[in-house]
């Protein structure tokens, strides 16, 4: 009887793993596990950007006590530093996928300039809890490895490489 009951249990390999993006920076590597169940269009957009190396060569363009932000392709050009943080991939997501999750340390969310539907490629990672952001930004994932690296990042540190981890792939 026990065999019959377990025969219908789903196997772990049948459950799709959430996508994980690996970001190699000049200060080390961090990994983001995305939340496709919370923000399916946003996560699909971001994983396409990571997969096509959109973030390679970009720089961290904003750092505060509570966050680190990147995702502006202009940040590859040091002569445009006064304009960093104003651009994206050119393809806004077009929908506001605001999560019920809380903005806590390690949360990864989509930055926007007033309308969450116009969020695009700029991500921020929280270094501290920021409850004031709850309900304002789409939470797309969380840092699962390398938060110590995130804490060390400064403007204009570079993202040397970004890639998607394959399902079941380990370090």
Rosetta blueprint (number, residue, H / E / L):
1 X L
2 X H
3 X H
4 X H
5 X H
6 X H
7 X H
8 X L
9 X L
10 X L
11 X L
12 X H
13 X H
14 X H
15 X L
16 X L
17 X L
18 X L
19 X L
20 X E
21 X E
22 X E
23 X E
24 X E
25 X E
26 X L
27 X L
28 X E
29 X E
30 X E
31 X E
32 X E
33 X E
34 X E
35 X L
36 X L
37 X L
38 X L
39 X L
40 X H
41 X H
42 X H
43 X H
44 X H
45 X H
46 X H
47 X H
48 X H
49 X H
50 X H
51 X H
52 X L
53 X L
54 X L
55 X L
56 X L
57 X L
58 X L
59 X E
60 X L
61 X L
62 X E
63 X E
64 X L
65 X L
66 X L
67 X E
68 X E
69 X E
70 X E
71 X L
72 X L
73 X H
74 X H
75 X H
76 X H
77 X L
78 X H
79 X H
80 X H
81 X H
82 X H
83 X H
84 X L
85 X L
86 X L
87 X L
88 X L
89 X L
90 X L
91 X L
92 X L
93 X L
94 X L
95 X L
96 X L
97 X L
98 X L
99 X L
100 X L
101 X L
102 X L
103 X L
104 X L
105 X L
106 X L
107 X E
108 X E
109 X E
110 X E
111 X L
112 X L
113 X L
114 X L
115 X L
116 X H
117 X H
118 X H
119 X L
120 X L
121 X L
122 X L
123 X E
124 X E
125 X E
126 X E
127 X L
128 X L
129 X L
130 X L
131 X H
132 X H
133 X H
134 X L
135 X L
136 X L
137 X L
138 X L
139 X E
140 X E
141 X E
142 X E
143 X E
144 X E
145 X E
146 X L
147 X H
148 X H
149 X H
150 X H
151 X H
152 X H
153 X L
154 X L
155 X L
156 X L
157 X L
158 X E
159 X E
160 X E
161 X E
162 X E
163 X E
164 X E
165 X E
166 X L
167 X L
168 X L
169 X L
170 X L
171 X L
